[in-house]
C-alpha cells in the first residue's frame, strides 16, 4: 500500500507542475492565465505565446505524463511485485479480497494510479490554488504506458477525428475522454479497481470541459480558423 500511495503522490506532484505558467512568466514575461481563454494548457499556450512557446509547453506537459507512466511501470510496479502478500494475515486477506488472487495486480493498479495522479495534478495544481489545465496532454502521454502504443494511437486518432470534423479542439478532447474508459474495458477487463480509477479520472477531465460543453450546446464555441470574436475554446 505504501508503494501504491507513492505512485499516486509522485504522479500527482509531477502533473501539478504548471509549465504553462512557468514558461509564460520566465520566457515571455506574461501570465498565460491572463491571455486568451486563461487556460494553462497547450492550446492556449500556442495562442498566448506562439508556436515556439506552445510547443515547449506541450512537450513539458507531455513529458510529465510520460515520466509518471514510466515510474509506475518500471519503478513502483516492480517494487510491489517484490513484496509477498501474506494470505494468512488480516491485511493480506483484505488485499486478496479487493484485488483478486494475483495480489494487488501491481502493473495495472500502479498505471491506473499514475494516470489519475498526473491528470488530477494538472487539473487541480496545488501551486495554483488547486486550479489548472484540462489534463489532455498529460493524460494522453501517460496512456502510452496505461494502454500501450495501440491504445495510445486510438486515443490520438479519436482526438484528431473530433477536431477534423468540428474544427474545435474541445470536441476532440471530450471525445478522447469519453473513449478512454471504453478502451479500459478491453485493456483492464477483470481489473475492476483499476478500471474504476480510469473511469473516474476520465469523468473529471470531461467535467473540466464543462464551460466548453456549455458553449458547444449554445453554438458559441470558436472553431479553428474562425475569425469570430467569441471566447476561444480550450
Buried (B, 14 or more C-beta within 10 A) or exposed (E): EEBBEBBBEBBBBBBBBBBBBBBBBEEBEEBBBEBBBBBBBBBBBBBBBEEEBBBBBBEBBBBBBBBBBBBBBEBBBEBBBEEEBEEEEEEBEEBBEEBBEEBBBBBBBBBBBBBBBBBBBBBBBEBBEEBBBBBBBBBBBBBBBBBEEEBBEBBBEBBEBBBEEBBBBBBBBBBBBBBBBEBBEEBBEEBEBBBBBBBEBBBBBBEBBEBBBEBBEEEEBBBEEEEEEEBBBB
